[in-house]
Amino acid sequence: MKTLLIATTNTHKVAEIAAKLRELGVTDLSLLDLTVCPGYVAPEETGATFAENARIKAVTAAASSGQIALADDSGLMVAALSGAPGIYSARYAGAGHDDMANNAKLLAELADVPAERRQAVFCCAIVLARPNGQSWLAEGRVEGLIRSEPHGNNGFGYDPLFYLPQLGCTMAELTPEQKNSVSHRALALEKAVPLIRNLLP
């Protein structure tokens, strides 16, 4: 049986990644199942880039579990904010943050920025790692604009604010199936497919 450990406890990420793995005939495990990796302690994300943090998570999970692991690190980069929130996207609003607080802070930071200067990029780095520390990287990016108020009830994170001009809607207005074909994570996963097939023949 082809099995891959998804190195996250984020239920939204698990769902999106698992959907792609099912297409490949791969069974997924995740850190949501505490029996997969008893005593696992999430590593400190000390990297300066999405790729570095994804590698830290993948290598740690693979070494702890003895399984080939896949980790994702992703976030939003806004040009008018010099690339912020960047690698701090998930904790942009600080301690006790949640998606609503992160979105509120982003809108506050962009309050005086006109619509035509609200360019942003969703970035995703996916790293596959063996228990021996070998690792491989795949990345995906999607360009868009930040809306002045949230739209849509699907997705998570900054999806309600991230507008896709080519589709005329925010990421949160897409169905899960639509998002899984156009998102930054979907693009990174597509690039990771050959790596997954090579690692799980």
C-alpha positions as CSV (number, residue, x, y, z in Angstrom):
1,M,0.0,0.0,0.0
2,K,1.3,3.5,-0.9
3,T,1.2,5.6,2.2
4,L,2.3,9.2,2.8
5,L,2.3,11.1,6.0
6,I,0.9,14.6,5.7
7,A,2.9,16.6,8.3
8,T,0.3,19.0,9.6
9,T,-2.6,19.2,12.1
10,N,-4.4,21.8,10.0
11,T,-7.6,20.1,9.0
12,H,-8.1,22.3,5.9
13,K,-4.7,21.5,4.6
14,V,-5.1,17.8,5.2
15,A,-8.4,17.8,3.2
16,E,-6.9,19.6,0.3
17,I,-3.7,17.5,0.1
18,A,-5.5,14.2,0.8
19,A,-7.8,14.9,-2.2
20,K,-4.8,15.0,-4.5
21,L,-3.2,11.9,-3.0
22,R,-6.4,9.9,-3.5
23,E,-6.2,10.7,-7.2
24,L,-2.8,9.1,-7.2
25,G,-4.0,6.0,-5.3
26,V,-2.0,7.1,-2.2
27,T,-3.3,6.5,1.3
28,D,-2.8,9.5,3.6
29,L,-1.9,9.6,7.2
30,S,-1.6,12.9,9.1
31,L,-0.5,14.2,12.5
32,L,-4.1,14.5,13.4
33,D,-3.8,10.8,14.2
34,L,-1.7,10.8,17.4
35,T,-0.9,7.1,16.9
36,V,1.0,7.8,13.7
37,C,3.8,9.6,15.5
38,P,3.6,9.1,19.3
39,G,5.3,11.8,21.3
40,Y,5.7,14.0,18.2
41,V,6.6,17.7,19.0
42,A,6.0,20.2,16.3
43,P,9.4,21.8,15.4
44,E,10.0,25.6,15.7
45,E,9.7,27.1,12.3
46,T,12.9,29.0,12.2
47,G,13.3,29.3,8.4
48,A,13.4,32.6,6.5
49,T,11.3,31.2,3.6
50,F,8.3,29.0,3.0
51,A,10.6,26.4,1.5
52,E,12.9,26.3,4.6
53,N,10.0,26.0,7.0
54,A,8.3,23.3,4.9
55,R,11.6,21.3,5.0
56,I,11.9,21.6,8.8
57,K,8.4,20.2,9.2
58,A,8.8,17.4,6.6
59,V,12.2,16.2,7.9
60,T,11.1,16.3,11.5
61,A,7.9,14.4,10.8
62,A,9.6,11.8,8.6
63,A,12.4,11.2,11.2
64,S,9.9,10.9,14.1
65,S,7.4,8.6,12.3
66,G,9.7,6.5,10.1
67,Q,7.4,7.4,7.2
68,I,7.9,9.4,4.0
69,A,6.4,12.8,4.9
70,L,4.9,15.7,3.0
71,A,4.8,19.2,4.6
72,D,3.4,22.4,3.3
73,D,4.3,25.9,4.3
74,S,2.3,28.6,2.6
75,G,1.1,32.1,3.0
76,L,0.2,35.5,1.5
77,M,2.7,38.1,0.3
78,V,1.3,41.6,-0.3
79,A,3.3,44.0,-2.5
80,A,2.2,47.2,-0.7
81,L,3.3,45.7,2.6
82,S,6.8,44.8,1.4
83,G,5.8,41.1,1.2
84,A,4.0,40.8,4.6
85,P,2.5,38.8,6.1
86,G,4.7,36.3,4.3
87,I,6.0,33.4,6.5
88,Y,4.1,34.9,9.4
89,S,0.7,34.6,7.6
90,A,-0.8,32.1,10.0
91,R,0.2,34.2,13.1
92,Y,0.0,37.7,11.6
93,A,-2.3,38.9,14.3
94,G,-0.1,37.5,17.1
95,A,-0.9,35.3,20.1
96,G,-4.4,33.8,20.1
97,H,-4.8,34.6,16.5
98,D,-7.4,33.2,14.2
99,D,-8.4,33.7,10.6
100,M,-10.8,36.5,11.4
101,A,-8.1,38.4,13.4
102,N,-5.5,37.9,10.7
103,N,-7.9,39.2,8.0
104,A,-8.9,42.2,10.2
105,K,-5.2,43.1,10.6
106,L,-4.5,42.8,6.9
107,L,-7.5,45.1,6.1
108,A,-6.3,47.6,8.7
109,E,-2.8,47.7,7.2
110,L,-4.2,48.2,3.7
111,A,-6.9,50.8,4.7
112,D,-5.2,53.6,2.9
113,V,-4.0,51.6,-0.1
114,P,-6.1,52.0,-3.3
115,A,-7.5,48.9,-5.1
116,E,-5.1,49.2,-8.0
117,R,-2.1,48.8,-5.6
118,R,-3.4,45.8,-3.6
119,Q,-1.5,43.1,-5.6
120,A,-0.8,40.0,-3.7
121,V,0.6,36.5,-4.2
122,F,-0.4,33.2,-2.5
123,C,2.7,31.1,-2.2
124,C,3.1,27.4,-1.3
125,A,6.1,25.3,-0.7
126,I,5.7,21.5,-0.5
127,V,8.6,19.4,0.7
128,L,8.7,15.6,0.6
129,A,11.2,13.9,3.0
130,R,12.5,10.5,3.8
131,P,13.3,9.4,7.4
132,N,17.0,9.7,6.5
133,G,16.7,13.5,5.9
134,Q,16.7,13.5,2.1
135,S,14.2,16.0,0.8
136,W,12.6,17.4,-2.4
137,L,10.8,20.7,-3.0
138,A,7.9,21.8,-5.2
139,E,6.4,25.3,-5.2
140,G,3.3,27.0,-6.5
141,R,2.2,30.7,-6.7
142,V,-1.1,32.4,-7.6
143,E,-1.4,36.1,-8.2
144,G,-4.4,38.2,-7.2
145,L,-5.7,41.3,-5.4
146,I,-6.8,41.9,-1.9
147,R,-10.4,43.0,-1.6
148,S,-11.6,45.7,0.9
149,E,-14.0,43.3,2.5
150,P,-14.4,39.5,2.7
151,H,-16.5,37.6,0.1
152,G,-17.4,33.9,0.1
153,N,-17.8,31.2,2.7
154,N,-15.5,28.5,1.5
155,G,-11.8,28.0,2.0
156,F,-9.8,29.3,5.0
157,G,-7.2,31.8,6.0
158,Y,-7.1,34.8,3.6
159,D,-9.3,33.1,1.0
160,P,-12.2,35.5,1.5
161,L,-10.0,38.5,0.7
162,F,-7.9,37.1,-2.1
163,Y,-9.6,38.1,-5.4
164,L,-8.8,36.2,-8.6
165,P,-9.2,38.7,-11.5
166,Q,-9.2,35.9,-14.1
167,L,-12.1,34.1,-12.4
168,G,-13.9,37.2,-11.1
169,C,-14.2,35.9,-7.6
170,T,-12.3,35.4,-4.4
171,M,-10.7,32.1,-3.4
172,A,-13.5,31.6,-0.8
173,E,-16.2,31.9,-3.5
174,L,-14.8,28.8,-5.3
175,T,-16.1,25.3,-4.6
176,P,-13.5,23.0,-2.9
177,E,-13.1,21.2,-6.3
178,Q,-12.5,24.5,-8.1
179,K,-10.0,25.6,-5.5
180,N,-8.1,22.3,-5.7
181,S,-7.5,23.0,-9.4
182,V,-6.3,26.6,-9.3
183,S,-4.8,27.3,-5.8
184,H,-1.2,27.8,-4.9
185,R,-1.3,24.5,-3.0
186,A,-2.9,22.7,-6.0
187,L,-0.1,24.0,-8.3
188,A,2.6,22.9,-5.9
189,L,1.0,19.5,-5.4
190,E,0.8,19.1,-9.2
191,K,4.6,19.7,-9.4
192,A,5.1,17.3,-6.5
193,V,3.3,14.4,-8.3
194,P,6.4,13.1,-10.1
195,L,8.3,13.2,-6.8
196,I,5.5,11.3,-5.0
197,R,5.4,8.7,-7.8
198,N,9.2,8.2,-7.6
199,L,9.2,7.9,-3.8
200,L,6.1,5.6,-3.7
201,P,6.5,3.3,-6.7
